[in-house]
Amino acid sequence: MHTVESIAKVLVVGLILGAGLPALFAVGLKLHADGAGDEHADGTVTAPNPALKAAGYLLFGLVVAVIIVGILWVCRHTLDYHLGIRVFPESVY
């Protein structure tokens, strides 16, 4: 049963990071594009929506933060060994 639980954990994390982060990035792109305003073919202009652009930037920042934490997590032992920098609490080493 331990093997099945481990496989399920890896599957869930893989789905969240493998499909969830790109989906968040795509939603951020859509919000940013919708918030930028537009010029229609008949010459009318849609005003920009700063709230949508800010939400897009917030999602971009979230994706970047998760990527940085992931890189630091992978490099945590190397950073500790060579530089003496402990990025995460003692309990996760």
VMD Tcl script that draws the C-alpha trace (Angstrom):
set ca {
  {0.00 0.00 0.00}
  {2.95 2.33 0.63}
  {3.92 2.14 -3.05}
  {0.43 3.11 -4.20}
  {0.38 6.10 -1.85}
  {3.77 7.23 -3.13}
  {2.65 6.92 -6.74}
  {-0.50 8.90 -5.96}
  {1.54 11.71 -4.34}
  {3.87 11.93 -7.34}
  {0.88 11.95 -9.68}
  {-0.84 14.78 -7.81}
  {2.29 16.93 -7.63}
  {3.01 16.23 -11.29}
  {-0.47 17.31 -12.30}
  {-0.31 20.46 -10.20}
  {3.12 21.55 -11.38}
  {3.03 20.02 -14.85}
  {-0.42 21.20 -15.87}
  {-1.37 23.73 -13.22}
  {1.49 26.20 -13.67}
  {1.15 26.42 -17.45}
  {-2.61 26.82 -17.00}
  {-2.07 29.68 -14.53}
  {0.35 31.29 -16.95}
  {-2.21 30.98 -19.77}
  {-4.91 32.55 -17.59}
  {-2.48 35.36 -16.77}
  {-1.86 35.95 -20.49}
  {-5.60 36.06 -21.15}
  {-6.23 38.50 -18.31}
  {-3.37 40.72 -19.44}
  {-4.62 40.72 -23.03}
  {-8.19 41.47 -21.97}
  {-6.99 44.28 -19.74}
  {-4.89 45.94 -22.44}
  {-7.85 47.36 -24.36}
  {-8.47 46.94 -28.07}
  {-9.20 48.76 -31.28}
  {-12.05 47.26 -33.29}
  {-12.39 47.17 -37.07}
  {-14.97 49.98 -37.08}
  {-12.53 52.32 -35.31}
  {-14.00 52.15 -31.82}
  {-11.62 51.66 -28.94}
  {-12.11 49.61 -25.77}
  {-10.53 51.26 -22.75}
  {-7.81 49.37 -20.86}
  {-8.78 47.66 -17.63}
  {-5.97 48.02 -15.07}
  {-7.53 45.49 -12.70}
  {-7.31 42.71 -15.30}
  {-3.74 43.63 -16.15}
  {-2.81 43.61 -12.45}
  {-4.41 40.18 -12.03}
  {-2.39 38.94 -15.00}
  {0.82 40.29 -13.50}
  {-0.08 38.70 -10.16}
  {-0.41 35.29 -11.82}
  {2.89 35.80 -13.67}
  {4.55 36.61 -10.35}
  {3.06 33.51 -8.74}
  {4.38 31.27 -11.52}
  {7.85 32.85 -11.30}
  {7.87 32.44 -7.49}
  {6.98 28.75 -7.74}
  {9.74 28.21 -10.30}
  {12.32 29.98 -8.11}
  {11.29 27.96 -5.04}
  {11.56 24.77 -7.10}
  {15.07 25.63 -8.27}
  {16.13 26.49 -4.71}
  {14.61 23.22 -3.49}
  {16.61 21.21 -6.01}
  {19.84 23.09 -5.19}
  {19.36 23.27 -1.40}
  {22.07 20.75 -0.51}
  {24.58 22.26 -2.92}
  {23.94 25.75 -1.57}
  {24.38 24.49 1.99}
  {27.51 22.47 1.27}
  {29.43 24.99 -0.84}
  {28.15 28.33 0.45}
  {26.71 27.55 3.87}
  {23.34 28.99 2.85}
  {20.29 27.23 4.29}
  {17.32 28.29 2.23}
  {14.72 26.06 3.89}
  {14.17 25.20 7.57}
  {16.27 22.52 9.22}
  {13.42 20.00 9.27}
  {13.32 19.51 5.49}
  {16.99 18.56 5.10}
}
mol new
graphics top color blue
foreach p $ca { graphics top sphere $p radius 0.5 }
foreach p [lrange $ca 0 end-1] q [lrange $ca 1 end] { graphics top cylinder $p $q radius 0.2 }
display resetview
